[in-house]
Amino acid sequence: MRRILDLLYLVSGGLAAFCLFMIALTIVAQIVGRSVGVTIDSTESGGFFLAGTTFLGLAWTMKTGGHVRVSLLVGRLKGRAAWLAEAWIGLFGVIGCTYLAWQTYGMIHDSWRFGDLSPGLLAVPFWIPQSAMLVGVIVLAIAMLDDLVLVLTGRTPGFAAPHETALDGIELNE
């Protein structure tokens, strides 16, 4: 099961990276288009891909310890108190992400039912880019549940795993 979950997070992160690549590609297409006199509107598609990058990358970032986590209170707790706080925070995260996924599904269903189209040159049905948001939130809810189970069973959750930063190995002289 662990391998399947880790693969799910990796695929979600890969899709986020693909969306980021597509933002760059649309911007390059707009620049090239301007130089040859063709109008290419990358604002709208860039926004759609930005939403995909953001939401599809949430679970992978959390499971690799990349989210900023303020542990002002929890960091000072020890033993059972720390475990209880982590469990409550995890439960709250699972409930919040599940509720967000449910509401996002309702929004997508309404967009599909009413035939909402984006107002730009492309006129994309809104449910298509909104679906990336739903998938990302569902994968995040699964990751939150995964971390909650890890906390409850006394193992190290993904958010607490040590990770490298961009500044690792760089000496900063004053």
C-alpha positions as CSV (number, residue, x, y, z in Angstrom):
1,M,0.0,0.0,0.0
2,R,2.9,2.4,0.8
3,R,4.3,2.0,-2.7
4,I,0.9,2.8,-4.3
5,L,0.4,5.9,-2.1
6,D,4.0,7.1,-2.8
7,L,3.4,6.6,-6.5
8,L,0.1,8.5,-6.3
9,Y,1.9,11.5,-4.7
10,L,4.8,11.3,-7.3
11,V,2.3,11.2,-10.2
12,S,0.5,14.1,-8.8
13,G,3.7,16.0,-8.4
14,G,4.7,15.1,-12.0
15,L,1.4,16.4,-13.3
16,A,2.0,19.6,-11.4
17,A,5.5,19.9,-13.0
18,F,3.9,19.2,-16.4
19,C,1.4,22.1,-15.8
20,L,4.4,24.3,-14.9
21,F,6.1,23.4,-18.1
22,M,2.9,24.2,-20.0
23,I,2.9,27.7,-18.5
24,A,6.4,28.2,-19.9
25,L,5.4,26.8,-23.2
26,T,2.3,29.1,-23.6
27,I,4.5,32.1,-22.7
28,V,7.1,31.2,-25.2
29,A,4.3,30.6,-27.8
30,Q,3.0,34.1,-27.1
31,I,6.4,35.7,-27.5
32,V,7.1,33.8,-30.8
33,G,3.6,34.7,-32.0
34,R,4.1,38.4,-31.3
35,S,7.3,38.3,-33.3
36,V,5.5,36.9,-36.4
37,G,2.4,38.9,-36.0
38,V,0.1,36.2,-34.6
39,T,-2.0,36.9,-31.4
40,I,-1.8,34.1,-28.9
41,D,-3.5,34.7,-25.6
42,S,-1.5,32.8,-22.9
43,T,-3.1,34.6,-19.9
44,E,-6.1,32.4,-19.7
45,S,-4.4,29.1,-20.4
46,G,-1.5,30.2,-18.1
47,G,-4.0,30.7,-15.3
48,F,-5.6,27.3,-15.9
49,F,-2.2,25.6,-15.8
50,L,-1.2,27.7,-12.7
51,A,-4.3,26.2,-10.8
52,G,-3.2,22.8,-12.0
53,T,0.4,23.3,-10.8
54,T,-0.8,24.6,-7.4
55,F,-3.4,22.0,-6.5
56,L,-1.7,18.9,-8.1
57,G,1.5,19.8,-6.3
58,L,0.0,20.1,-2.8
59,A,0.2,16.4,-1.8
60,W,3.7,15.8,-3.2
61,T,5.0,18.9,-1.5
62,M,3.5,17.9,1.8
63,K,4.7,14.3,1.7
64,T,8.2,15.5,0.9
65,G,8.3,18.0,3.8
66,G,8.2,21.1,1.6
67,H,5.2,22.8,3.2
68,V,5.9,25.6,5.6
69,R,4.7,24.3,9.0
70,V,4.4,26.6,12.0
71,S,5.1,24.5,15.0
72,L,5.2,27.2,17.6
73,L,2.9,25.3,20.0
74,V,3.3,21.7,18.8
75,G,7.0,22.0,18.8
76,R,7.0,22.8,22.5
77,L,4.9,19.8,23.4
78,K,6.3,16.4,24.4
79,G,5.1,12.9,24.6
80,R,1.4,12.2,24.6
81,A,0.5,15.9,24.4
82,A,2.5,16.3,21.2
83,W,0.9,13.1,19.8
84,L,-2.6,14.3,20.6
85,A,-2.0,17.7,19.1
86,E,-0.6,16.1,15.9
87,A,-3.6,13.7,15.7
88,W,-6.1,16.6,16.1
89,I,-4.3,18.7,13.5
90,G,-4.3,15.7,11.1
91,L,-8.0,14.9,11.7
92,F,-8.8,18.6,11.1
93,G,-6.7,18.5,7.9
94,V,-8.5,15.4,6.6
95,I,-12.0,16.8,7.4
96,G,-11.0,20.2,5.8
97,C,-9.6,18.7,2.6
98,T,-12.5,16.3,2.3
99,Y,-15.0,19.1,2.6
100,L,-13.1,21.2,0.1
101,A,-13.1,18.2,-2.3
102,W,-16.9,17.9,-1.9
103,Q,-17.5,21.6,-2.5
104,T,-15.1,21.6,-5.5
105,Y,-17.0,18.6,-7.0
106,G,-20.3,20.6,-6.6
107,M,-18.7,23.6,-8.4
108,I,-17.5,21.4,-11.2
109,H,-20.8,19.7,-11.5
110,D,-22.5,23.1,-11.8
111,S,-20.0,24.3,-14.3
112,W,-20.7,21.2,-16.4
113,R,-24.5,21.4,-16.0
114,F,-24.7,25.1,-17.0
115,G,-22.1,24.8,-19.7
116,D,-19.9,27.5,-18.3
117,L,-17.2,28.6,-20.7
118,S,-14.1,30.7,-20.0
119,P,-14.5,34.3,-21.4
120,G,-11.2,34.4,-23.3
121,L,-10.3,33.6,-26.9
122,L,-10.3,29.8,-26.3
123,A,-13.7,29.4,-24.7
124,V,-12.7,26.4,-22.6
125,P,-15.5,24.6,-20.6
126,F,-14.7,25.6,-17.0
127,W,-15.1,22.0,-15.7
128,I,-11.9,20.9,-17.5
129,P,-9.4,23.1,-15.6
130,Q,-11.5,22.9,-12.5
131,S,-11.0,19.1,-12.6
132,A,-7.3,19.5,-11.9
133,M,-8.2,21.3,-8.7
134,L,-10.5,18.5,-7.7
135,V,-7.9,15.8,-8.4
136,G,-5.3,17.8,-6.4
137,V,-7.5,18.3,-3.4
138,I,-8.6,14.6,-3.4
139,V,-4.9,13.5,-3.5
140,L,-4.2,16.0,-0.7
141,A,-7.0,14.6,1.4
142,I,-5.6,11.1,0.8
143,A,-2.1,12.4,1.9
144,M,-3.6,14.0,5.0
145,L,-5.3,10.7,5.9
146,D,-2.1,8.8,5.2
147,D,-0.2,11.2,7.6
148,L,-2.9,10.9,10.2
149,V,-2.6,7.1,10.2
150,L,1.2,7.4,10.4
151,V,0.8,9.7,13.5
152,L,-1.8,7.4,15.1
153,T,0.5,4.4,14.6
154,G,3.6,6.2,16.0
155,R,5.5,6.4,12.7
156,T,7.0,9.5,11.2
157,P,4.5,11.4,8.9
158,G,5.6,12.9,5.6
159,F,5.4,16.4,6.8
160,A,8.0,15.7,9.5
161,A,10.5,13.9,7.3
162,P,13.8,15.7,6.9
163,H,14.3,17.1,3.5
164,E,16.9,19.0,1.5
165,T,16.5,22.7,0.9
166,A,17.8,24.8,-1.9
167,L,20.5,26.2,0.4
168,D,21.8,22.9,1.7
169,G,25.6,22.8,1.2
170,I,26.0,26.5,0.6
171,E,28.1,28.5,3.1
172,L,26.7,31.9,4.0
173,N,29.4,34.2,5.3
174,E,28.6,37.3,7.2
